[in-house]
Amino acid sequence: MCEELRFQGKLLSATVSRVADRWQVSIGVDVPVNPAKAENQGEVVGVDLGVKTLATLSNGEVEEGPKGLRRWSKKLRQLCKSLSRKREGSANWKKAKAALARLYDRIANKRNDAAHKLTSEIAK
């Protein structure tokens, strides 16, 4: 994939990482910040991001999150069983391990996406 840098500023760093057989690049850019005006400020609330519930707000609201493990539990069980039956270090073991890692990554990405959408909505 080739994508132009979306921000104007000084390039600080680029970190290449691999998660579940997928490569990612995080680019740090120093951009000038324009202070935002404090207009239309609503109620101030604290947010506690948790595991059982996605978030609990200080005003008493509880936000339920996606139930990724509940939805993918059957597939997760199958992949774990499949991995446990392979000889450690073999090619098929590596493939089964990669498939399990991809599923865990998918579950984590769903949860991170929901948390990001919630906190963005609260900030607006």
Secondary structure, DSSP 8 states (H G I E B T S, - for coil): ------S-SEEEEEEEEEETTEEEEEEEEE---------S------EEE-SSSSEEETTS-EE----HHHHHHHHHHHHHHHHHTS-TTSHHHHHHHHHHHHHHHHHHHHHHHHHHHHHHHHH-
